[in-house]
C-alpha cells in the first residue's frame, strides 16, 4: 500500500484496510489539532486509488473492514465515491463495512439521495468530530461550524440510514467554560442520538495555537479533579438511548464505558469512585493521542 504523509484513523479501525482517497483535511485550522499539517488538502487521483485496492486484493486474504482516509473522504464527487464503493464490492465481497470521516461541510455537500445511495453501496458509518456543543468553545477552537450545524449534519447522516460515531474532547473549554462545555456537549449528543459517542481528553500538541495560548497563560487547562467534574456533568446530562459510550482513548485519565441510558448510573458511580481516589487514573506521562 502507498501512503502520503501521516495517516490517521479512528481507534475502532485498527484492523481495517486503510486506503487514502483524499489527502489531509479540508478544514485543518482547528486550534487544538496537529493532524495533517505536513500536507495540503487534495483529492487523490482516482487511478491511484483503484490501483491501491487492486494491490491490496493481491496482498491480503480476508478484508472485513475498510476505512477511507484521510480526513474528509465525503468531499469527493458522489459519482467518484460510487466508483470506489463498487470497486470495493467487486474486489472484496467479504467486506462487511466501509467507513470514513465526514465533516459538517462535506456532509452538507451530499444530498440525502446521495447519502442513501452511498449506504446502499456499503458505506455504513461516518465518524464526525463534534468536539464541543458550546458555540463559545467551537469559536475559540476555530472549528468552523456552530453547534447547530454540526447537530443538523449528524441528524442528516442518521436519517439516511448510516451509523454515526461522534467524538468530543473533555477540557476543550478550559477552566472558564467547564460547565458550559459539559452541558452543551451532552445536549448536542442527545439531539443527534448517535450510535457511538467517543470522549477524548484534551492533550496539548506541539506547534498548535493552543500550545501558544497555554504557554502564554491565555488558556487554563483543567486539573485532573476538574476533568472528573466536567465528565460527571456531561454524563449527568446525557439522554441518548441506545448510544454506545466510550471514554477509553489513550488520552483519557479515566476509563469509562457503557450503553446509554441503561448504564448511566453505573458510569456515574465509576466517576464517584475516581473522585474519592478509589480508582487509579492514567498518569499524565502515559497519556497520548
C-alpha positions as CSV (number, residue, x, y, z in Angstrom):
1,X,0.0,0.0,0.0
2,X,1.1,3.6,-0.7
3,X,0.6,6.3,1.8
4,X,1.4,10.0,1.7
5,X,2.2,11.7,5.0
6,X,0.9,10.7,8.3
7,X,-2.2,8.6,8.2
8,X,-4.8,8.8,11.0
9,X,-7.8,6.5,11.7
10,X,-10.3,6.1,14.5
11,X,-9.3,3.6,17.2
12,X,-12.0,1.2,16.1
13,X,-10.4,0.9,12.7
14,X,-7.2,-0.6,14.0
15,X,-7.6,-3.8,11.9
16,X,-9.1,-2.2,8.8
17,X,-7.6,-1.8,5.4
18,X,-6.9,1.9,5.1
19,X,-6.8,3.5,1.7
20,X,-6.3,7.2,1.1
21,X,-9.0,8.7,-1.2
22,X,-8.1,12.3,-0.2
23,X,-5.0,13.8,1.3
24,X,-5.2,15.8,4.5
25,X,-8.2,17.7,5.9
26,X,-10.3,20.2,4.0
27,X,-10.6,22.5,7.1
28,X,-7.4,21.9,9.0
29,X,-7.4,25.1,11.1
30,X,-8.7,23.8,14.5
31,X,-6.5,25.4,17.2
32,X,-6.0,22.1,19.2
33,X,-5.2,19.8,16.3
34,X,-1.8,18.9,14.8
35,X,-3.1,16.3,12.3
36,X,-2.3,16.6,8.6
37,X,-0.1,19.7,9.0
38,X,2.6,18.4,6.6
39,X,0.3,18.3,3.6
40,X,-2.3,20.4,1.8
41,X,-5.7,19.0,1.3
42,X,-6.1,17.4,-2.1
43,X,-8.2,14.8,-4.0
44,X,-6.1,11.8,-4.7
45,X,-6.2,10.7,-8.4
46,X,-8.8,8.1,-8.9
47,X,-6.5,5.8,-10.9
48,X,-4.1,5.6,-7.9
49,X,-7.0,4.8,-5.5
50,X,-8.3,2.0,-7.6
51,X,-4.8,0.6,-8.1
52,X,-4.3,0.5,-4.4
53,X,-7.4,-1.5,-3.9
54,X,-6.2,-4.0,-6.6
55,X,-2.8,-4.2,-4.9
56,X,-4.5,-4.8,-1.5
57,X,-6.5,-7.6,-3.0
58,X,-3.3,-9.3,-4.1
59,X,-1.6,-8.8,-0.8
60,X,-4.3,-9.6,1.8
61,X,-6.6,-12.6,2.3
62,X,-9.7,-11.7,4.2
63,X,-10.6,-8.0,4.4
64,X,-13.6,-7.5,6.6
65,X,-13.4,-3.7,7.1
66,X,-12.2,-0.8,5.0
67,X,-11.6,2.8,6.1
68,X,-11.4,5.6,3.5
69,X,-8.8,8.1,4.6
70,X,-7.7,10.9,5.1
71,X,-9.8,13.4,7.0
72,X,-12.7,14.1,4.6
73,X,-13.5,11.4,2.1
74,X,-17.0,12.6,1.6
75,X,-15.9,15.8,-0.1
76,X,-15.3,13.8,-3.3
77,X,-18.0,13.8,-6.0
78,X,-20.7,11.3,-5.4
79,X,-20.0,9.6,-8.7
80,X,-16.4,9.0,-7.6
81,X,-17.4,7.6,-4.3
82,X,-19.9,5.3,-6.0
83,X,-17.0,4.0,-8.2
84,X,-14.8,3.5,-5.1
85,X,-17.5,1.6,-3.3
86,X,-18.4,-0.5,-6.4
87,X,-14.7,-1.4,-6.7
88,X,-14.6,-2.5,-3.1
89,X,-17.7,-4.7,-3.5
90,X,-16.2,-6.3,-6.6
91,X,-12.7,-6.9,-5.2
92,X,-13.7,-7.6,-1.5
93,X,-17.1,-9.3,-1.5
94,X,-16.3,-10.4,2.1
95,X,-16.1,-6.8,3.3
96,X,-18.7,-6.2,6.0
97,X,-18.4,-2.4,6.4
98,X,-16.8,0.7,4.8
99,X,-16.3,3.8,6.9
100,X,-14.9,7.3,6.6
101,X,-14.5,10.6,8.4
102,X,-17.1,13.3,7.5
103,X,-17.0,16.9,8.3
104,X,-20.2,19.1,8.6
105,X,-19.1,20.8,5.3
106,X,-18.7,17.6,3.3
107,X,-21.9,16.1,4.7
108,X,-23.8,19.2,3.6
109,X,-22.4,18.8,0.1
110,X,-24.1,15.4,-0.2
111,X,-27.8,15.3,-0.9
112,X,-29.9,12.8,1.1
113,X,-30.4,10.8,-2.0
114,X,-26.6,10.6,-2.5
115,X,-26.1,9.6,1.1
116,X,-28.7,6.8,0.9
117,X,-27.0,5.5,-2.3
118,X,-23.7,5.5,-0.5
119,X,-25.2,3.5,2.3
120,X,-26.7,1.0,-0.2
121,X,-23.2,0.6,-1.6
122,X,-21.9,-0.3,1.9
123,X,-20.6,3.0,3.3
124,X,-22.0,2.0,6.6
125,X,-20.7,4.6,9.1
126,X,-19.5,8.2,9.3
127,X,-17.1,9.4,12.0
128,X,-17.7,13.1,12.8
129,X,-16.0,15.4,15.3
130,X,-18.3,17.5,17.4
131,X,-15.5,18.5,19.8
132,X,-18.0,20.6,21.8
133,X,-21.6,21.6,21.9
134,X,-20.7,25.1,23.1
135,X,-20.5,27.8,20.4
136,X,-18.1,29.7,22.6
137,X,-15.7,26.7,22.6
138,X,-16.2,26.0,18.9
139,X,-15.4,29.6,18.0
140,X,-12.4,29.7,20.3
141,X,-11.0,26.5,18.8
142,X,-11.7,27.6,15.2
143,X,-13.8,24.6,14.4
144,X,-15.5,26.4,11.6
145,X,-19.1,25.4,12.4
146,X,-21.6,26.3,15.1
147,X,-23.1,23.5,17.2
148,X,-26.5,23.7,15.5
149,X,-24.9,23.0,12.1
150,X,-22.9,20.0,13.4
151,X,-26.0,18.6,15.0
152,X,-28.0,19.1,11.8
153,X,-25.4,17.2,9.8
154,X,-25.3,14.4,12.3
155,X,-29.0,14.1,12.1
156,X,-28.8,14.0,8.3
157,X,-26.4,11.1,8.4
158,X,-28.7,9.1,10.7
159,X,-31.8,9.9,8.7
160,X,-30.1,8.5,5.6
161,X,-29.5,5.1,7.2
162,X,-25.8,5.4,8.1
163,X,-24.5,4.8,11.6
164,X,-22.9,7.8,13.2
165,X,-19.9,7.9,15.5
166,X,-19.3,11.3,17.2
167,X,-16.4,12.5,19.3
168,X,-15.9,15.3,21.7
169,X,-13.0,16.4,23.9
170,X,-13.1,16.8,27.6
171,X,-11.3,20.0,28.8
172,X,-11.6,21.8,25.4
173,X,-13.2,24.9,27.0
174,X,-10.5,25.2,29.7
175,X,-11.5,26.2,33.2
176,X,-13.8,29.2,32.5
177,X,-16.1,27.2,30.2
178,X,-16.0,23.9,32.1
179,X,-19.7,23.8,32.9
180,X,-21.0,25.2,29.6
181,X,-18.8,22.8,27.6
182,X,-20.0,19.8,29.5
183,X,-23.7,20.6,29.5
184,X,-23.9,21.8,25.9
185,X,-21.9,18.9,24.6
186,X,-24.3,16.5,26.3
187,X,-27.2,18.3,24.7
188,X,-25.6,18.1,21.3
189,X,-25.1,14.3,21.7
190,X,-28.7,14.0,22.8
191,X,-30.0,15.8,19.8
192,X,-28.1,13.5,17.4
193,X,-28.5,10.3,19.3
194,X,-25.6,8.7,17.5
195,X,-24.9,5.0,17.6
196,X,-21.5,5.8,19.2
197,X,-20.2,8.5,21.5
198,X,-16.5,8.8,22.0
199,X,-14.9,11.1,24.6
200,X,-11.2,12.1,24.4
201,X,-9.4,14.3,26.9
202,X,-7.5,17.3,25.7
203,X,-3.8,16.9,25.0
204,X,-1.8,19.9,24.0
205,X,0.0,19.2,20.8
206,X,3.3,20.8,19.7
207,X,3.1,23.6,17.2
208,X,-0.6,24.3,17.7
209,X,-2.2,27.7,18.6
210,X,-3.5,26.0,21.7
211,X,0.1,25.3,22.9
212,X,0.9,29.0,22.4
213,X,-2.2,30.0,24.5
214,X,-1.3,27.6,27.3
215,X,2.3,28.9,27.4
216,X,1.1,32.5,27.3
217,X,-1.4,31.9,30.1
218,X,-4.5,32.7,27.9
219,X,-5.8,29.1,28.3
220,X,-6.1,27.4,31.7
221,X,-6.0,23.6,31.3
222,X,-8.2,21.5,33.6
223,X,-6.7,19.7,36.5
224,X,-7.4,16.0,36.9
225,X,-10.2,16.7,39.5
226,X,-11.7,19.3,37.2
227,X,-11.7,16.7,34.3
228,X,-13.6,14.4,36.6
229,X,-16.0,17.2,37.5
230,X,-16.6,18.0,33.8
231,X,-17.1,14.3,33.0
232,X,-19.7,14.0,35.7
233,X,-21.6,17.0,34.4
234,X,-21.5,15.6,30.9
235,X,-22.7,12.1,31.9
236,X,-25.4,13.5,34.2
237,X,-26.9,15.5,31.3
238,X,-26.7,12.7,28.7
239,X,-30.0,11.4,27.5
240,X,-29.3,9.4,24.3
241,X,-30.9,6.0,24.5
242,X,-29.0,3.2,22.7
243,X,-25.8,5.2,22.2
244,X,-22.6,3.2,23.0
245,X,-20.5,5.5,25.2
246,X,-16.7,5.0,25.2
247,X,-14.1,7.0,27.1
248,X,-11.3,4.6,26.6
249,X,-8.9,6.5,24.4
250,X,-5.2,6.8,25.3
251,X,-5.8,10.5,26.1
252,X,-8.3,9.7,28.9
253,X,-7.4,9.7,32.6
254,X,-10.4,7.6,33.5
255,X,-11.7,4.5,31.6
256,X,-15.5,4.8,31.3
257,X,-17.8,2.8,29.1
258,X,-21.4,1.7,28.8
259,X,-24.6,1.9,26.8
260,X,-27.0,4.8,27.4
261,X,-29.2,5.3,29.1
262,X,-29.1,1.9,30.9
263,X,-25.5,2.2,32.2
264,X,-25.6,5.9,33.1
265,X,-25.9,5.2,36.9
266,X,-23.0,2.8,36.8
267,X,-20.8,5.2,34.9
268,X,-21.6,8.0,37.4
269,X,-20.7,5.5,40.2
270,X,-17.3,5.0,38.5
271,X,-16.7,8.7,38.4
272,X,-17.6,8.9,42.1
273,X,-15.0,6.2,42.9
274,X,-12.4,8.1,40.9
275,X,-13.2,11.4,42.7
276,X,-12.7,9.6,46.0
277,X,-9.4,8.2,44.9
278,X,-10.6,4.6,44.8
279,X,-9.9,4.3,41.0
280,X,-6.3,4.8,39.7
281,X,-6.2,7.4,36.9
282,X,-3.9,7.2,34.0
283,X,-0.7,9.1,34.8
284,X,0.0,12.3,32.8
285,X,3.1,10.7,31.2
286,X,1.1,7.8,29.9
287,X,-1.5,9.8,28.1
288,X,-1.2,10.1,24.3
289,X,-3.2,10.6,21.1
